[in-house]
Amino acid sequence: MKGYVRVSRRDNRIAAAAVCLVGGLLLAGWFSFGRPRAASVDPAVAEQQFTLGVEARQRGDLRGAAEAFRRASDAAPGWADPHAQLGAVYTDALEFELALTSLKRATAIEPADSAIWVLLGKLYLQTSRTEDAIDTFRKALDLRPGHPPILSLVAESLRQSGEGPRAVEAAQLFEQAAAADPTDPDRWYRLGLTYQRLNRHEDAIKSFVRAIAISPETPEPYYALAMSERAAKRLDRANRALAAYARASRAAGKRDPQSAPNAEESGEGAPAPTDVLVVARRKFYNEGRPEEALSILDQAGPWNSADMSYFRGLVLQFLGRRPEAESAFRRAAELDPRNPRPRAWLGTLLLEQGPSTLQAAMVELRAAVGLDPDYAYGNYQLGRALLQQGKPSEAVAPLRRALTRDPGYREALYSLSQALRQLGKTAEYRSALARFKKLDNLERRRRTLATQVRARPTDPAPRLALARHFLETHSESQAVLVLEGLLSAVPNHDEGRRLLEVARARGGRSGAAEPRD
């Protein structure tokens, strides 16, 4: 029997979009069972175990899938597919060295299989080995010359790797892929991004318009179009594109269309303040792009909105622009004097400047806690400040209040353990420290998954894993945000929609969750 690769049009589009996708959604459909095998193998056992592995992986049982694929490879050591699937499973489990070994073994067995080279290239991209990724994708392209998805993978890796000649080559390859298959909106979108990098904004605008015409419900091309229109000094068009991005983002997340004013109602095609915040929050919280969030806020112009000023402060402090962040928080406090959050952040910024501003920080933090005695972030920062003042006995109370409101508050738990240690309460200190270490391990897992989400923004697999992590740690609001981001990129993702319903049923808030601030 001769094996073959089954790739649907949807698979092609996902392959083009998710440059760092390591076989997650495509593998089960790509590999057939019938490769030539050595005479000593047991084909029936190998195929049975392979099928069990595919089914286990589809259920999310990575351990069971790995065991089944290993048994399949033992039964048929000359069959590449189990090794390739095993590499994909190891990648899902973040065991990158094991994944690399399995995928290299698969390429050694089937060096003429372009799909396996693609998987290996994506693994290289995911582990920041960009040059290896480019070389590997080129090998795949040699095996399937002119294949649009592989052309796009080479182009996208070149686009990510640098400016100048590489960006020029990336544009040429995207153009070739788009000419061969003009129906893929993501390919036009990424071609537009490449033109942006080359400052060819008129060409970029044409590409984004093509992407929008093919897939008008996808938000990202609208935002990119707004940036190119802005670069071309057409601010009215840029504002209209930004407003369209806000509408598409809300629609993709299944938000109530009445939950925010229609951007066109604010006049001159400019988005209303609420729409600006919807877009900026999505960029900051869902996509991890603070610079773009700030650009959206700056483009919108000044608004006498406490929420706008407060959120601007959050983004500025994240970017390390503390004087500007302090001004934004002070403006938010002036506009909404009963809101404890800007006062708490003012206290935080002052606290981090050192002993000379410690007393001023205490004033702001006590004011924040006075406005809301149960405000976890304010209590945590007040406890920190009291510890810095050498007052561990006073620090215990606000730190315990923070943990009462938010039992998973890792930083507050660590500060509490230090206060207890200073007070000589050894048993309580050890208990608090053990709880902190447990939470810290969970946080490390979260960061790893979040890094995968940022590296593979259009790949559903890491977003699903991160959402499940949040659900397991009772962070339903964060799970809602992650899943809404997933559904913005892949609107018809059944598992993502199911998990979103679970998260909301448990009390997650749609579109409003934020980090502890």
C-alpha positions in Angstrom: 0.0 0.0 0.0 1.2 3.5 -0.8 0.7 6.2 1.9 -0.6 9.6 1.0 -1.3 12.9 2.6 -4.9 14.2 2.9 -5.1 18.0 3.1 -8.4 19.8 2.8 -8.8 23.5 1.9 -9.5 24.2 5.6 -6.2 22.4 6.5 -4.4 24.6 4.0 -5.8 27.7 5.5 -4.9 26.7 9.0 -1.4 25.8 7.9 -0.9 29.2 6.3 -2.3 31.0 9.3 -0.7 29.1 12.2 2.9 29.3 11.3 4.0 27.9 14.6 1.3 25.1 14.7 3.1 21.9 15.4 0.8 19.4 13.8 -2.0 20.0 16.4 -5.1 20.0 14.3 -3.8 18.8 11.0 -2.0 15.6 11.8 -5.0 13.3 12.3 -6.1 14.1 8.8 -2.7 14.2 7.1 -1.4 10.7 7.7 -2.8 7.6 6.2 -2.0 4.1 7.5 -0.7 2.4 4.4 3.0 3.0 4.1 5.3 0.2 2.9 6.7 -1.7 5.9 9.5 -4.0 6.7 8.8 -7.7 6.4 9.2 -8.3 10.2 6.5 -5.9 11.3 3.0 -6.7 12.4 0.8 -4.4 10.3 -2.4 -5.2 12.1 -1.0 -4.4 15.5 0.6 -1.2 14.2 -2.5 0.1 12.6 -4.7 -0.8 15.6 -2.3 1.1 17.9 -2.0 4.0 15.5 -5.8 4.3 15.4 -6.0 4.2 19.2 -3.4 6.9 19.4 -5.3 9.2 17.1 -8.5 8.7 19.1 -6.7 9.3 22.4 -5.1 12.5 21.0 -8.4 13.8 19.8 -9.8 13.2 23.4 -6.9 15.2 24.8 -5.3 12.1 26.4 -1.7 12.9 25.6 -0.2 10.1 27.7 -2.5 7.5 26.2 -1.8 8.8 22.7 2.0 8.7 23.3 1.8 5.1 24.6 -0.3 4.0 21.6 2.0 5.7 19.0 5.1 4.1 20.7 3.5 0.7 20.5 2.7 1.3 16.8 6.3 2.4 16.1 7.6 -0.7 17.9 5.3 -2.9 15.8 6.3 -1.2 12.6 9.7 0.6 13.1 9.9 1.4 9.4 6.6 3.3 9.3 7.0 7.0 9.7 3.5 8.1 10.7 3.6 6.9 14.3 6.9 8.7 14.9 5.4 11.9 13.3 2.3 11.6 15.5 4.4 11.0 18.5 6.4 14.1 17.8 3.1 16.1 17.6 2.0 14.6 21.0 5.3 15.5 22.6 4.9 19.0 21.2 1.4 19.3 22.8 3.0 18.2 26.1 5.8 20.9 25.6 8.4 18.1 25.5 10.3 19.7 22.7 13.5 17.6 22.7 11.5 14.4 22.5 9.3 15.9 19.8 12.4 16.8 17.8 13.8 13.3 18.1 10.6 11.7 16.9 10.1 14.1 14.0 13.7 13.7 12.9 13.2 9.9 13.0 10.1 10.3 10.8 12.0 12.4 8.2 14.8 9.8 8.2 12.3 7.1 7.4 10.2 9.1 4.9 12.6 11.8 3.5 10.2 12.4 0.6 7.2 13.3 2.8 6.8 17.1 2.7 4.2 17.1 5.5 6.7 15.7 8.0 9.2 18.3 7.0 6.5 20.9 7.5 5.9 19.6 11.0 9.6 19.7 11.8 9.9 23.3 10.5 7.0 24.4 12.7 8.7 22.8 15.7 11.9 24.8 14.9 9.8 28.0 14.7 8.1 27.3 18.0 11.5 26.8 19.7 13.0 30.0 18.1 15.3 28.1 15.7 14.2 30.4 12.8 17.1 29.6 10.5 16.5 25.8 10.9 12.8 26.4 10.3 13.5 28.3 7.0 15.9 25.5 5.7 13.4 22.8 6.7 10.4 24.6 5.0 12.5 25.0 1.9 13.1 21.2 1.9 9.4 20.7 2.0 8.9 23.2 -0.8 11.5 21.3 -2.9 9.4 18.2 -2.5 6.1 20.1 -3.4 7.2 23.0 -5.7 4.6 25.8 -5.8 2.4 24.4 -3.1 0.6 27.4 -1.7 0.6 26.5 2.0 4.3 25.6 2.0 5.1 28.8 0.1 3.3 30.7 2.8 5.2 28.9 5.6 8.5 29.8 4.0 7.3 33.4 3.4 6.0 33.8 7.0 9.2 32.5 8.5 11.2 34.9 6.4 8.9 37.8 7.3 9.4 37.0 11.0 13.1 36.7 10.7 14.1 40.1 9.5 13.9 43.2 7.3 15.4 44.1 4.0 16.1 41.2 1.5 14.2 38.7 3.6 11.1 40.8 3.7 11.3 41.3 -0.1 11.6 37.5 -0.6 8.7 36.9 1.8 6.5 39.3 -0.2 7.5 37.5 -3.5 6.6 34.1 -2.0 3.3 35.3 -0.6 2.5 36.9 -4.0 3.2 33.5 -5.7 1.1 31.6 -3.1 -1.8 34.1 -3.4 -1.7 33.9 -7.2 -1.9 30.1 -7.0 -4.7 30.1 -4.5 -6.4 33.5 -4.3 -9.2 32.2 -2.0 -7.2 32.2 1.3 -7.9 35.4 3.3 -5.1 34.8 5.7 -2.5 34.7 2.9 -3.7 38.1 1.7 -3.6 39.4 5.3 0.0 38.2 5.8 1.1 39.6 2.4 -0.3 42.9 3.6 1.7 42.7 6.8 4.8 42.0 4.7 4.1 45.1 2.5 3.7 47.1 5.7 7.2 46.0 6.8 8.5 47.2 3.4 6.5 50.5 3.8 4.5 49.7 0.7 1.3 50.9 2.4 -0.8 51.2 -0.8 -0.1 47.6 -1.7 -0.8 46.6 1.9 -4.2 48.3 1.8 -5.1 46.4 -1.4 -4.1 43.1 0.2 -6.1 43.8 3.4 -9.1 44.7 1.3 -8.8 41.4 -0.5 -8.7 39.5 2.8 -11.7 41.4 4.1 -13.7 40.7 1.0 -13.1 37.0 1.3 -13.7 36.8 5.1 -15.5 39.9 6.3 -16.1 38.4 9.8 -12.4 38.2 10.6 -11.3 41.1 12.8 -7.5 41.3 12.3 -7.4 42.6 8.7 -9.5 45.6 9.7 -7.0 46.6 12.3 -4.1 46.2 9.9 -6.0 48.2 7.3 -6.5 51.0 9.8 -2.7 51.1 10.5 -1.9 51.3 6.7 -4.5 54.0 6.1 -3.1 55.9 9.0 0.4 55.6 7.6 -1.0 56.9 4.3 -2.4 60.0 6.2 -6.0 59.0 5.5 -7.3 59.3 9.1 -11.0 59.2 8.3 -10.5 55.8 6.5 -8.3 54.6 9.4 -11.0 55.5 11.9 -13.7 53.7 9.8 -11.5 50.6 9.6 -10.8 50.7 13.3 -14.6 51.0 14.0 -15.1 48.0 11.7 -12.5 46.1 13.7 -14.4 46.8 16.9 -17.6 45.5 15.4 -16.0 42.4 14.0 -14.3 41.7 17.3 -17.5 42.0 19.2 -19.4 39.8 16.7 -16.6 37.1 16.8 -16.8 37.0 20.6 -20.7 36.7 20.4 -21.1 39.9 22.4 -24.4 41.6 22.6 -24.3 44.2 19.8 -26.0 46.7 22.1 -23.3 46.3 24.8 -21.3 49.1 23.3 -22.3 52.1 21.1 -22.1 51.8 17.4 -18.8 53.4 16.4 -20.5 55.3 13.6 -22.8 57.2 16.1 -19.9 59.2 17.4 -19.6 61.2 14.2 -17.0 61.6 11.4 -16.6 57.8 11.3 -14.5 57.8 14.6 -15.1 55.1 17.1 -16.8 55.9 20.4 -14.7 55.7 23.6 -16.4 52.4 24.6 -15.5 50.8 21.2 -11.9 52.0 21.6 -11.6 50.3 24.9 -13.1 47.1 23.5 -10.4 47.0 20.8 -7.6 48.1 23.0 -8.4 45.7 25.8 -8.5 42.8 23.3 -5.1 43.8 22.0 -3.6 44.1 25.5 -5.3 41.2 27.4 -6.2 38.7 24.7 -3.3 39.1 22.3 -0.5 40.4 24.5 0.2 43.4 22.2 0.6 46.4 24.5 2.2 48.6 21.9 -0.8 48.2 19.6 -3.2 48.8 22.4 -1.5 52.1 23.2 -1.5 53.0 19.5 -5.3 52.5 19.4 -5.7 54.7 22.4 -3.5 57.4 21.0 -5.2 57.3 17.6 -8.6 57.8 19.3 -7.4 61.1 20.8 -8.1 62.5 24.3 -11.3 61.4 26.0 -12.7 62.6 29.3 -13.2 59.0 30.4 -11.9 57.6 33.7 -11.9 54.1 32.2 -9.8 55.3 29.2 -7.3 57.1 31.4 -7.0 54.1 33.8 -6.5 51.6 31.0 -4.0 53.9 29.4 -2.1 54.0 32.7 -2.0 50.2 32.8 -0.6 49.9 29.3 2.0 52.6 29.9 3.3 51.1 33.2 3.5 47.7 31.5 5.7 49.3 28.8 7.9 50.9 31.5 6.8 54.5 30.8 6.1 55.2 34.5 5.9 59.0 34.5 3.2 58.9 31.8 1.5 56.1 33.6 1.4 58.1 36.8 -0.2 61.0 35.0 -2.8 58.8 33.4 -3.7 57.2 36.8 -3.9 60.7 38.4 -6.3 61.8 35.6 -8.4 58.7 36.2 -8.6 59.4 39.9 -9.7 62.9 39.3 -12.4 61.8 36.9 -13.7 59.0 39.2 -12.6 59.8 42.8 -14.6 56.8 44.2 -12.6 54.2 42.1 -9.9 52.6 44.2 -7.9 51.2 41.3 -6.1 54.3 40.0 -5.2 55.2 43.6 -3.8 51.7 44.2 -1.7 51.9 41.0 -0.4 55.4 42.0 0.7 53.8 45.3 2.3 50.9 43.4 4.4 53.2 41.2 5.4 55.3 44.2 6.3 52.2 46.2 8.6 51.0 43.4 10.5 54.3 43.3 12.2 53.5 46.7 12.3 54.7 50.3 12.0 58.4 49.4 8.4 58.0 48.1 7.3 55.3 50.6 5.2 57.6 52.7 3.4 59.0 49.6 2.8 55.5 48.5 1.2 54.6 51.8 -1.2 57.6 51.5 -2.4 56.3 48.1 -2.7 52.7 49.1 -4.6 53.5 52.3 -6.9 55.6 50.3 -7.5 52.8 47.8 -8.3 50.3 50.6 -10.5 52.8 52.3 -12.6 53.1 49.2 -12.9 49.3 48.9 -11.7 47.3 52.0 -12.1 44.0 50.0 -10.0 45.2 47.0 -7.4 42.4 46.8 -4.8 44.3 44.8 -4.9 47.3 47.0 -4.6 45.2 50.2 -1.7 43.3 48.7 0.2 46.4 47.8 -0.5 47.9 51.2 0.9 44.8 52.9 4.0 45.1 50.7 4.4 48.7 51.8 4.0 47.9 55.5 6.7 45.1 55.1 9.0 47.7 53.5 8.4 49.9 56.5 9.4 47.1 58.8 5.9 46.5 60.2 5.2 42.8 59.6 2.5 42.6 62.3 0.5 45.3 60.6 1.1 43.8 57.1 -0.5 40.5 58.0 -4.1 41.8 58.2 -4.2 43.4 54.6 -2.4 40.4 53.1 -4.9 38.0 54.7 -7.8 40.2 53.4 -6.3 40.0 49.9 -6.2 36.2 50.1 -9.7 36.0 51.5 -10.9 37.8 48.4 -8.6 35.9 46.1 -7.2 32.6 47.5 -5.0 32.1 44.5 -3.2 35.4 44.9 0.3 34.0 44.6 2.2 37.3 45.3 0.1 38.1 48.4 0.7 34.6 49.7 4.5 35.0 49.4 4.4 38.3 51.2 2.3 36.8 53.9 4.8 34.0 54.4 7.6 36.6 54.7 5.6 38.6 57.3 5.0 35.4 59.3 8.6 34.4 59.1 9.7 37.8 60.5 7.2 37.4 63.3 8.7 34.0 64.2 5.5 32.1 63.4 7.4 29.1 61.9 4.5 26.7 61.3 2.3 29.3 59.7 5.2 30.5 57.6 6.0 27.0 56.3 2.4 26.4 55.5 2.1 29.7 53.6 5.3 29.1 51.8 4.3 25.5 50.7 1.0 26.9 49.3 3.0 29.6 47.5 5.3 27.0 45.9 2.3 25.0 44.7 0.7 28.2 43.2 4.1 29.2 41.7 4.3 25.9 39.8 0.8 26.5 38.4 1.9 30.0 37.4 4.9 28.7 35.6 2.7 26.4 33.7 0.4 29.4 32.9 3.4 31.4 31.6 4.6 28.6 29.4 1.1 28.2 27.9 0.8 32.0 27.5 4.1 32.1 25.6 2.8 29.4 23.3 -0.3 31.5 22.7 1.7 34.6 21.8 4.0 32.5 19.5 1.1 30.8 17.7 -1.7 33.4 17.8 -3.9 31.7 15.2 -3.4 28.1 16.5 -6.3 26.9 18.7 -4.3 24.2 20.5 -2.3 26.4 23.0 -5.4 28.6 23.6 -7.4 25.6 24.5 -4.7 24.4 26.8 -4.4 27.8 28.5 -8.2 28.0 28.9 -8.3 24.5 30.5 -5.5 25.6 32.8 -7.6 28.6 33.9 -10.7 26.4 34.4 -8.6 24.0 36.5 -7.4 26.8 38.7 -10.8 28.4 39.0 -9.9 31.5 37.0 -13.0 31.4 34.9 -12.8 35.1 33.8 -9.4 34.6 32.4 -10.6 31.4 30.6 -13.4 33.5 29.1 -11.0 36.0 27.6 -8.7 33.3 26.2 -11.6 31.5 24.6 -13.1 34.6 23.2 -9.8 35.3 21.6 -9.7 31.8 20.2 -13.2 32.2 18.7 -12.2 35.5 17.1 -9.6 33.6 15.1 -11.6 30.4 14.6 -15.3 31.3 14.9 -16.6 27.8 14.3 -14.3 26.0 16.8 -16.7 23.6 18.6 -14.5 22.7 21.5 -13.7 26.3 22.1 -17.3 27.3 22.1 -18.2 24.4 24.5 -15.5 25.5 27.0 -16.6 29.1 26.7 -20.1 28.0 27.8 -18.6 26.1 30.7 -16.5 29.1 31.8 -19.4 31.5 31.6 -21.7 29.1 33.5 -19.1 29.0 36.3 -19.3 32.8 36.6 -16.7 34.1 34.1 -17.3 37.6 32.8 -17.4 38.1 29.1 -14.8 40.6 27.9 -14.2 42.3 31.2 -11.7 40.1 33.0 -8.3 41.6 33.7 -5.1 40.7 35.5 -5.0 41.5 39.2 -4.9 45.3 39.3 
